Amino acid sequence: MEDKIRNLLEKPIMDAGYVLDSVFYGLEDNVNTLRLVIDKKGYINVGDCVKVNEIVNPILDEADPISESYVLDICSKEKGSGIDE
């Protein structure tokens, strides 16, 4: 599932200036969760996460790769791990 989602989202995310660092899909606290970890040169802020959310939501809605309901979580890598720091 993660590879399918990565293949679907990686290019649009890269075109917006971000890197799709990792994709996780599974249960967290009994909730289906799709977590996209993004990165870019410098630091990721909340606005970056919102921007990527606005990019990927329509793609996920149209492709509908996950049949069950889930929570979409877009977050950054650990603090201070920006690309080429």
Backbone as CSV, one residue per row, in Angstrom:
resi,resn,N_x,N_y,N_z,CA_x,CA_y,CA_z,C_x,C_y,C_z
1,MET,0.825,-1.201,0.000,0.000,0.000,0.000,0.868,1.263,0.000
2,GLU,1.931,1.271,0.830,2.783,2.457,0.914,3.428,2.788,-0.433
3,ASP,3.885,1.751,-1.169,4.510,1.994,-2.469,3.513,2.584,-3.460
4,LYS,2.291,2.079,-3.444,1.252,2.579,-4.340,0.985,4.070,-4.062
5,ILE,0.904,4.422,-2.791,0.646,5.818,-2.412,1.848,6.699,-2.749
6,ARG,3.049,6.201,-2.503,4.265,6.954,-2.851,4.284,7.237,-4.359
7,ASN,4.003,6.220,-5.171,4.006,6.398,-6.625,2.968,7.421,-7.066
8,LEU,1.872,7.484,-6.370,0.789,8.409,-6.695,1.124,9.855,-6.318
9,LEU,1.821,10.046,-5.200,1.987,11.381,-4.616,3.375,11.992,-4.735
10,GLU,4.386,11.185,-4.982,5.757,11.690,-4.917,6.018,12.829,-5.917
11,LYS,5.625,12.673,-7.159,5.900,13.716,-8.160,5.164,15.023,-7.856
12,PRO,3.853,15.007,-7.565,3.199,16.282,-7.244,3.811,16.980,-6.017
13,ILE,4.241,16.199,-5.044,4.879,16.785,-3.864,6.229,17.383,-4.237
14,MET,7.006,16.662,-5.056,8.304,17.175,-5.509,8.131,18.428,-6.359
15,ASP,7.107,18.444,-7.216,6.854,19.611,-8.066,6.556,20.863,-7.240
16,ALA,6.068,20.672,-6.024,5.772,21.796,-5.131,6.980,22.199,-4.281
17,GLY,8.117,21.504,-4.454,9.334,21.877,-3.745,9.615,21.097,-2.474
18,TYR,8.920,19.972,-2.297,9.100,19.158,-1.101,9.598,17.768,-1.470
19,VAL,10.076,17.053,-0.473,10.484,15.667,-0.630,9.533,14.817,0.188
20,LEU,9.029,13.744,-0.411,8.219,12.780,0.334,9.193,11.805,0.969
21,ASP,9.474,12.022,2.244,10.488,11.243,2.951,10.005,9.832,3.247
22,SER,8.797,9.704,3.769,8.284,8.373,4.073,6.766,8.351,4.037
23,VAL,6.251,7.145,3.820,4.811,6.904,3.784,4.519,5.762,4.735
24,PHE,3.555,5.954,5.614,3.118,4.903,6.532,1.609,4.774,6.418
25,TYR,1.135,3.542,6.291,-0.300,3.302,6.394,-0.510,2.125,7.328
26,GLY,-1.295,2.329,8.365,-1.583,1.260,9.306,-2.426,1.772,10.461
27,LEU,-2.616,0.893,11.424,-3.415,1.245,12.600,-2.562,1.967,13.634
28,GLU,-3.090,3.061,14.137,-2.504,3.758,15.279,-3.636,4.057,16.229
29,ASP,-3.564,3.509,17.423,-4.629,3.669,18.411,-5.982,3.256,17.820
30,ASN,-5.982,2.138,17.089,-7.187,1.577,16.452,-7.812,2.483,15.402
31,VAL,-7.014,3.389,14.826,-7.489,4.281,13.767,-6.590,4.067,12.551
32,ASN,-7.209,3.827,11.381,-6.425,3.731,10.155,-5.787,5.093,9.898
33,THR,-4.472,5.095,9.727,-3.736,6.341,9.575,-2.833,6.277,8.349
34,LEU,-2.911,7.304,7.523,-1.978,7.489,6.424,-1.097,8.666,6.801
35,ARG,0.182,8.394,7.047,1.121,9.442,7.457,2.120,9.681,6.330
36,LEU,2.202,10.928,5.901,3.182,11.351,4.922,4.181,12.245,5.637
37,VAL,5.441,11.867,5.610,6.492,12.673,6.222,7.185,13.418,5.089
38,ILE,7.172,14.747,5.187,7.747,15.580,4.140,8.988,16.304,4.639
39,ASP,9.798,16.746,3.695,11.000,17.499,4.026,11.267,18.499,2.905
40,LYS,12.130,19.432,3.160,12.598,20.399,2.176,13.873,21.008,2.729
41,LYS,14.548,21.794,1.905,15.717,22.504,2.403,15.229,23.524,3.432
42,GLY,15.848,23.558,4.584,15.393,24.429,5.668,14.414,23.679,6.554
43,TYR,13.508,24.415,7.146,12.568,23.814,8.093,11.170,23.748,7.500
44,ILE,10.445,22.733,7.912,9.034,22.576,7.558,8.213,23.270,8.641
45,ASN,7.217,24.075,8.221,6.322,24.680,9.201,4.895,24.206,8.928
46,VAL,3.974,24.663,9.727,2.579,24.234,9.585,2.039,24.599,8.206
47,GLY,2.417,25.768,7.704,1.973,26.182,6.379,2.402,25.215,5.289
48,ASP,3.608,24.657,5.433,4.084,23.658,4.473,3.205,22.411,4.515
49,CYS,2.864,21.981,5.706,2.013,20.790,5.853,0.632,21.041,5.251
50,VAL,0.098,22.241,5.463,-1.200,22.600,4.891,-1.112,22.612,3.366
51,LYS,-0.044,23.180,2.819,0.132,23.233,1.375,0.170,21.827,0.774
52,VAL,0.945,20.934,1.384,1.029,19.561,0.875,-0.318,18.860,1.028
53,ASN,-1.013,19.123,2.120,-2.351,18.563,2.309,-3.275,18.979,1.161
54,GLU,-3.208,20.258,0.774,-4.049,20.762,-0.309,-3.680,20.147,-1.658
55,ILE,-2.430,19.739,-1.805,-1.985,19.075,-3.033,-2.465,17.625,-3.074
56,VAL,-2.284,16.907,-1.968,-2.532,15.458,-2.000,-3.996,15.073,-1.808
57,ASN,-4.780,15.886,-1.102,-6.178,15.519,-0.858,-6.966,15.255,-2.137
58,PRO,-6.934,16.146,-3.138,-7.692,15.866,-4.354,-7.185,14.623,-5.099
59,ILE,-5.885,14.398,-5.044,-5.310,13.222,-5.710,-5.798,11.949,-5.034
60,LEU,-5.767,11.932,-3.706,-6.244,10.762,-2.965,-7.738,10.557,-3.160
61,ASP,-8.502,11.646,-3.195,-9.948,11.537,-3.413,-10.255,10.925,-4.774
62,GLU,-9.525,11.367,-5.802,-9.790,10.873,-7.149,-9.317,9.433,-7.332
63,ALA,-8.110,9.124,-6.889,-7.555,7.781,-7.071,-8.188,6.772,-6.122
64,ASP,-8.585,7.231,-4.947,-9.230,6.398,-3.925,-8.485,5.082,-3.665
65,PRO,-7.176,5.176,-3.319,-6.385,3.959,-3.143,-6.670,3.188,-1.852
66,ILE,-7.375,3.821,-0.923,-7.657,3.184,0.369,-9.164,3.089,0.508
67,SER,-9.668,1.864,0.623,-11.123,1.677,0.631,-11.773,2.043,1.968
68,GLU,-11.072,1.850,3.068,-11.655,2.157,4.367,-11.381,3.610,4.749
69,SER,-12.096,4.097,5.750,-11.856,5.461,6.213,-10.514,5.511,6.947
70,TYR,-9.875,6.697,6.901,-8.565,6.842,7.531,-8.331,8.316,7.868
71,VAL,-7.344,8.530,8.701,-6.896,9.876,9.056,-5.638,10.162,8.246
72,LEU,-5.604,11.310,7.589,-4.420,11.741,6.855,-3.592,12.639,7.760
73,ASP,-2.336,12.262,7.976,-1.423,13.015,8.830,-0.214,13.399,7.995
74,ILE,-0.011,14.689,7.797,1.155,15.169,7.067,2.043,15.870,8.080
75,CYS,3.279,15.409,8.179,4.172,15.964,9.195,5.588,16.063,8.645
76,SER,6.449,16.691,9.419,7.842,16.870,9.030,8.714,15.816,9.696
77,LYS,9.941,15.729,9.191,10.928,14.880,9.854,11.255,15.494,11.206
78,GLU,12.117,14.817,11.944,12.478,15.333,13.266,13.066,16.731,13.151
79,LYS,12.950,17.467,14.224,13.455,18.837,14.281,14.951,18.854,13.907
80,GLY,15.263,19.802,13.047,16.667,19.979,12.693,17.194,19.028,11.649
81,SER,16.309,18.319,10.941,16.793,17.354,9.962,16.544,17.800,8.533
82,GLY,16.419,19.108,8.322,16.180,19.628,6.976,17.261,19.209,6.000
83,ILE,16.904,19.082,4.750,17.830,18.645,3.716,18.978,19.648,3.596
84,ASP,20.183,19.128,3.455,21.371,19.938,3.214,21.624,21.014,4.257
85,GLU,21.321,20.696,5.490,21.600,21.684,6.538,23.075,21.751,6.806
